[in-house]
Amino acid sequence: QKRDEDQDRVAKLCEYAQLPPSEDNVAKCEMEHFAKLLAPQLKAFILSRHPSTTPAITFSKLKKPRTALVDANRGIKNLVSEAYAVRSVKSKLLAVEEASEESNSSLENTSNVQRAPLVDRV
C-alpha cells in the first residue's frame, strides 16, 4: 500500500512538471511542483527518500504554511524545501520492489536451465 502511495506521489509530481511519471523525472521537478503537494504527502515523500532512518518525529516540526514556496526560496527550512532537497534520492519503497522483481526474474532464469542427468560413479 505504501509503495502504491509513493508511486502516486511520483505520478503527481511528474504530472505537475508535465513529464512522464518516473523516479528519474522527479529529480527534474521544481520547488513549485512540490509546493502543490499537501503536508502529509510531503512528509511521506521525505521519509521514503531520506538517506537516514530518521523517525517521523524529526520532521514533525517542519510545516507547510501558505508561504511555504516563498519561504523555501528564501532558504527557510520547511516541508517543501526538504522534499525538494531529497528529490534526486531514489525511493526506498520503490527500490525494495525493484530488487524483489530482479531476484524473482533471476530465479525464473535459473529454473529454465536444463539440468544434466545424474550419473552414478562406481
PASEBA-1860 file (N, C-alpha, C; in nm, 3 decimals):
! residues 122
1> QKRDEDQD> 0.083/-0.119/0.000/0.000/0.000/0.000/0.088/0.126/0.000 ~ 0.191/0.129/0.085/0.280/0.245/0.089/0.352/0.263/-0.043 ~ 0.385/0.151/-0.104/0.453/0.157/-0.234/0.362/0.221/-0.338 ~ 0.233/0.183/-0.338/0.137/0.242/-0.432/0.120/0.391/-0.406 ~ 0.116/0.430/-0.280/0.104/0.572/-0.246/0.226/0.649/-0.294 ~ 0.345/0.588/-0.281/0.467/0.654/-0.327/0.465/0.669/-0.478 ~ 0.417/0.567/-0.547/0.406/0.577/-0.693/0.307/0.687/-0.732 ~ 0.200/0.701/-0.655/0.103/0.807/-0.682/0.165/0.945/-0.665
9> RVAKLCEY> 0.248/0.962/-0.561/0.316/1.091/-0.540/0.411/1.121/-0.655 ~ 0.484/1.020/-0.700/0.576/1.037/-0.814/0.496/1.079/-0.938 ~ 0.383/1.012/-0.960/0.299/1.043/-1.076/0.245/1.186/-1.068 ~ 0.203/1.229/-0.948/0.151/1.365/-0.932/0.257/1.469/-0.960 ~ 0.375/1.449/-0.902/0.483/1.544/-0.923/0.520/1.554/-1.071 ~ 0.530/1.440/-1.136/0.564/1.440/-1.278/0.453/1.503/-1.361 ~ 0.328/1.483/-1.319/0.216/1.546/-1.388/0.223/1.698/-1.375 ~ 0.255/1.747/-1.255/0.269/1.891/-1.234/0.380/1.948/-1.322
17> AQLPPSED> 0.487/1.870/-1.341/0.601/1.914/-1.422/0.583/1.881/-1.569 ~ 0.470/1.817/-1.604/0.439/1.776/-1.741/0.548/1.684/-1.797 ~ 0.584/1.585/-1.715/0.683/1.485/-1.752/0.621/1.346/-1.737 ~ 0.673/1.248/-1.808/0.623/1.111/-1.787/0.658/1.065/-1.645 ~ 0.569/0.992/-1.579/0.597/0.952/-1.441/0.711/0.851/-1.429 ~ 0.815/0.891/-1.358/0.927/0.801/-1.329/1.010/0.862/-1.217 ~ 1.084/0.777/-1.149/1.172/0.822/-1.040/1.276/0.921/-1.093 ~ 1.327/0.896/-1.212/1.428/0.984/-1.269/1.373/1.123/-1.298
25> NVAKCEME> 1.247/1.131/-1.339/1.187/1.260/-1.371/1.152/1.341/-1.247 ~ 1.141/1.277/-1.131/1.114/1.352/-1.008/1.230/1.446/-0.980 ~ 1.351/1.406/-1.014/1.468/1.491/-0.994/1.462/1.617/-1.079 ~ 1.382/1.617/-1.185/1.368/1.734/-1.272/1.259/1.829/-1.225 ~ 1.182/1.788/-1.125/1.073/1.873/-1.074/1.129/1.996/-1.002 ~ 1.056/2.105/-1.012/1.096/2.230/-0.947/1.028/2.242/-0.810 ~ 1.074/2.338/-0.733/1.019/2.358/-0.599/0.869/2.391/-0.604 ~ 0.826/2.460/-0.708/0.684/2.495/-0.720/0.595/2.371/-0.734
33> HFAKLLAP> 0.650/2.265/-0.793/0.573/2.141/-0.806/0.554/2.073/-0.671 ~ 0.658/2.079/-0.587/0.648/2.022/-0.453/0.551/2.102/-0.366 ~ 0.542/2.231/-0.389/0.453/2.316/-0.311/0.305/2.281/-0.335 ~ 0.275/2.212/-0.443/0.137/2.173/-0.473/0.091/2.050/-0.393 ~ 0.186/1.975/-0.337/0.151/1.859/-0.256/0.107/1.903/-0.117 ~ 0.023/1.823/-0.055/-0.023/1.850/0.081/0.086/1.809/0.180 ~ 0.076/1.862/0.302/0.177/1.835/0.405/0.198/1.686/0.431 ~ 0.091/1.605/0.448/0.115/1.461/0.472/0.185/1.393/0.354
41> QLKAFILS> 0.155/1.438/0.233/0.221/1.381/0.115/0.369/1.417/0.113 ~ 0.400/1.541/0.151/0.539/1.584/0.155/0.618/1.507/0.262 ~ 0.557/1.488/0.379/0.624/1.413/0.485/0.653/1.270/0.440 ~ 0.555/1.207/0.379/0.575/1.069/0.331/0.681/1.063/0.223 ~ 0.683/1.164/0.135/0.784/1.170/0.028/0.923/1.180/0.089 ~ 0.939/1.268/0.188/1.069/1.287/0.253/1.113/1.159/0.323 ~ 1.023/1.099/0.400/1.060/0.979/0.477/1.095/0.862/0.386 ~ 1.032/0.851/0.270/1.062/0.739/0.181/1.195/0.758/0.108
49> RHPSTTPA> 1.249/0.877/0.111/1.373/0.904/0.038/1.489/0.951/0.125 ~ 1.461/0.988/0.248/1.567/1.042/0.333/1.675/0.937/0.354 ~ 1.803/0.977/0.341/1.912/0.880/0.347/1.926/0.809/0.482 ~ 1.883/0.872/0.589/1.892/0.805/0.718/1.756/0.747/0.755 ~ 1.754/0.666/0.855/1.627/0.609/0.900/1.572/0.693/1.014 ~ 1.572/0.823/0.994/1.527/0.918/1.095/1.378/0.900/1.118 ~ 1.336/0.895/1.244/1.192/0.881/1.271/1.114/1.004/1.230 ~ 0.985/0.986/1.216/0.897/1.095/1.172/0.897/1.212/1.268
57> ITFSKLKK> 0.933/1.188/1.394/0.933/1.295/1.493/1.027/1.408/1.451 ~ 1.137/1.374/1.386/1.232/1.475/1.340/1.165/1.574/1.245 ~ 1.072/1.525/1.164/1.006/1.610/1.066/0.878/1.673/1.119 ~ 0.840/1.639/1.241/0.714/1.691/1.294/0.718/1.842/1.313 ~ 0.837/1.898/1.330/0.848/2.043/1.348/0.840/2.117/1.215 ~ 0.863/2.047/1.106/0.856/2.110/0.974/0.710/2.130/0.936 ~ 0.678/2.245/0.884/0.539/2.278/0.848/0.532/2.316/0.701 ~ 0.409/2.330/0.654/0.386/2.379/0.518/0.285/2.494/0.527
65> PRTALVDA> 0.334/2.613/0.563/0.244/2.728/0.569/0.205/2.773/0.429 ~ 0.115/2.867/0.422/0.074/2.918/0.290/0.190/2.982/0.216 ~ 0.287/3.030/0.291/0.404/3.095/0.231/0.519/2.997/0.211 ~ 0.491/2.868/0.208/0.596/2.766/0.204/0.689/2.782/0.084 ~ 0.633/2.808/-0.033/0.716/2.821/-0.153/0.807/2.943/-0.143 ~ 0.752/3.055/-0.101/0.832/3.178/-0.086/0.939/3.158/0.021 ~ 0.899/3.098/0.133/0.995/3.071/0.241/1.105/2.978/0.194 ~ 1.069/2.872/0.124/1.169/2.776/0.075/1.266/2.842/-0.021
73> NRGIKNLV> 1.215/2.931/-0.106/1.302/3.003/-0.199/1.397/3.098/-0.126 ~ 1.355/3.144/-0.007/1.440/3.232/0.073/1.537/3.154/0.161 ~ 1.526/3.021/0.160/1.619/2.939/0.238/1.566/2.895/0.373 ~ 1.440/2.924/0.402/1.380/2.881/0.528/1.341/2.734/0.515 ~ 1.380/2.656/0.615/1.355/2.511/0.611/1.208/2.484/0.640 ~ 1.144/2.411/0.547/1.006/2.366/0.567/0.988/2.237/0.487 ~ 0.867/2.186/0.484/0.844/2.058/0.414/0.875/2.067/0.265 ~ 0.845/2.180/0.204/0.870/2.196/0.060/1.021/2.193/0.033
81> SEAYAVRS> 1.098/2.266/0.111/1.243/2.271/0.087/1.308/2.136/0.116 ~ 1.260/2.065/0.218/1.317/1.933/0.250/1.283/1.830/0.142 ~ 1.159/1.832/0.093/1.121/1.739/-0.015/1.202/1.769/-0.141 ~ 1.221/1.898/-0.170/1.299/1.937/-0.287/1.445/1.891/-0.272 ~ 1.496/1.895/-0.150/1.635/1.857/-0.126/1.660/1.708/-0.149 ~ 1.559/1.624/-0.127/1.578/1.479/-0.143/1.514/1.426/-0.272 ~ 1.480/1.515/-0.364/1.408/1.474/-0.485/1.488/1.379/-0.573 ~ 1.621/1.388/-0.572/1.701/1.303/-0.659/1.737/1.169/-0.593
89> VKSKLLAV> 1.703/1.154/-0.466/1.727/1.027/-0.397/1.617/0.929/-0.436 ~ 1.655/0.808/-0.468/1.556/0.707/-0.507/1.476/0.664/-0.385 ~ 1.351/0.634/-0.406/1.261/0.591/-0.300/1.302/0.456/-0.246 ~ 1.306/0.445/-0.113/1.337/0.316/-0.050/1.225/0.216/-0.076 ~ 1.103/0.264/-0.081/0.988/0.176/-0.103/0.989/0.117/-0.243 ~ 1.018/0.200/-0.342/1.020/0.152/-0.480/1.145/0.069/-0.507 ~ 1.255/0.101/-0.440/1.378/0.026/-0.460/1.363/-0.117/-0.409 ~ 1.292/-0.135/-0.299/1.269/-0.269/-0.245/1.191/-0.352/-0.345
97> EEASEESN> 1.090/-0.294/-0.407/1.009/-0.366/-0.504/1.091/-0.403/-0.627 ~ 1.174/-0.308/-0.675/1.257/-0.337/-0.792/1.355/-0.449/-0.763 ~ 1.413/-0.449/-0.642/1.508/-0.553/-0.605/1.440/-0.689/-0.599 ~ 1.319/-0.694/-0.546/1.250/-0.822/-0.538/1.208/-0.870/-0.677 ~ 1.173/-0.778/-0.766/1.140/-0.817/-0.904/1.262/-0.873/-0.975 ~ 1.379/-0.811/-0.951/1.503/-0.859/-1.014/1.539/-0.998/-0.962 ~ 1.524/-1.020/-0.831/1.558/-1.151/-0.777/1.460/-1.257/-0.828 ~ 1.333/-1.220/-0.844/1.235/-1.315/-0.899/1.269/-1.351/-1.043
105> SSLENTSN> 1.309/-1.251/-1.121/1.342/-1.279/-1.261/1.468/-1.363/-1.271 ~ 1.564/-1.342/-1.181/1.685/-1.425/-1.186/1.655/-1.567/-1.143 ~ 1.560/-1.584/-1.050/1.519/-1.718/-1.011/1.449/-1.789/-1.126 ~ 1.368/-1.715/-1.200/1.299/-1.773/-1.314/1.399/-1.816/-1.421 ~ 1.503/-1.735/-1.440/1.604/-1.767/-1.539/1.680/-1.894/-1.503 ~ 1.709/-1.913/-1.374/1.783/-2.033/-1.334/1.695/-2.156/-1.337 ~ 1.565/-2.138/-1.320/1.478/-2.255/-1.322/1.458/-2.307/-1.465 ~ 1.486/-2.225/-1.563/1.471/-2.267/-1.702/1.595/-2.338/-1.757
113> VQRAPLVD> 1.701/-2.344/-1.679/1.824/-2.408/-1.724/1.802/-2.559/-1.722 ~ 1.842/-2.624/-1.830/1.825/-2.769/-1.837/1.931/-2.834/-1.749 ~ 1.888/-2.927/-1.673/1.978/-2.994/-1.582/2.037/-3.119/-1.650 ~ 2.164/-3.141/-1.627/2.231/-3.261/-1.681/2.185/-3.382/-1.600 ~ 2.173/-3.496/-1.664/2.131/-3.615/-1.590/2.237/-3.655/-1.488 ~ 2.193/-3.707/-1.378/2.286/-3.753/-1.275/2.347/-3.885/-1.315 ~ 2.474/-3.900/-1.295/2.545/-4.022/-1.331/2.607/-4.078/-1.203 ~ 2.576/-4.203/-1.176/2.636/-4.268/-1.059/2.773/-4.322/-1.098
121> RV> 2.871/-4.293/-1.016/3.005/-4.347/-1.041/3.033/-4.461/-0.945 ~ 3.097/-4.559/-0.993/3.125/-4.676/-0.910/3.271/-4.680/-0.875
END
